[in-house]
């Protein structure tokens, strides 16, 4: 599991390090994760239970945000989008997140 350098966290998330540990070790945790999409899309939001599938052990996504529920996940995505729009003037979220990390990640 790969986590973004500047991880976005929802307001109701209390113990980020515990949630990250559980996600890395494929333990059960009730949270939603925001990842960089593999295809043409920008970001994906889904329940962390999907990360327990065998596919994600061999193809780990880059997690850029964690939220406690779906609505909070949408708010985190809106925050990322507003930040991107304010800094770049466009909504190229993948490019903005790569630029903000300051290193070349495979996106």
N, C-alpha and C positions, 0 to 999 in steps of 0.2 A: 504494500500500500504506500502510495506517495502522497505527501501532503504539501500544499502550496506554502511557500515561505511566509507569506502574509495571510494566514488563514482567516477567513471571514467567519465569525461566530454569531449566532443568533442571541438575542437578549436574554432568553430564558435558560440558556445552557450554563450550567454551574461549574462542572469539573471537566474542562476540555482535555486535559491530559489523560484522564480515565477513559473518556470516549475514544480518543485516538488510540489508546492501547487496545481497547476492545475491538476497534475496527481493524487494526493491524493483525490481531490474533484471531479474527473471524469469530469472536464471541458475540453473543446476543446483546444488542443494544437497541433501544427504541429511539432512533434519531433519523433525520433525513440528511442526505449528503448532496452537495452540489459539486458536480465534476465537470471537467472539460470534455466536451463531446468529441467522439472519434471521427465523425463525418463532417458534413457541411454545417451542422448546427453549432451554436456557440457554447451553451451550457446545458447540462442535464440535471434534473432534480428527481431523486428517487429515494425510497425507503432503504435504510442501511441493510435490511434483511437480504436484499439482492446481492450484496457483496459476499454473502456466504456461499454463493455458487462457485463451483470448481473453476469456471472460466476466469473469474476475477483473481484467482490465485496465480494464474499464469499471465494474465493481462491486467495488471492493476491500473485502475484509473488514477488520475491526478485530482485529488479532492481539494477544492478551493474554498468550500464553505460547509458548515455544519449547522443544522437547525433542529429544534425539538419537534416541530410539526410542519405540515405542508405549507400552511399560511405564513409561518415564520420564514420558511425557505424561500417563498415568493418575495418576501420583504428583503431578504438578503440579496437575492438576484437583482431586485430593483435598486438596492444600494450600490451594488457593483456597476450596474448600468449607468446610474446617475454619476458616479465617480468617473467612469470612462468617458461619458459625454462631456463632463466639465473639464477634463484634462486633455482630451484629444479632439473633441468636436465631432466624433463619430461613435458608432456603436460596435466597433470591432473589439469585442470582449476578449477574444483569444490573444490578439495582438497586444492589447493593453495589459493583460495579466502577465504576458511574457515580458513586456517592457518594464513593468513594475517590479518583477522579480530580479531583473538586472542580469539575468544569465540566459543562455540559450537552452530552453527546455524543449523536448520534443512535444509539439502540440498538434 
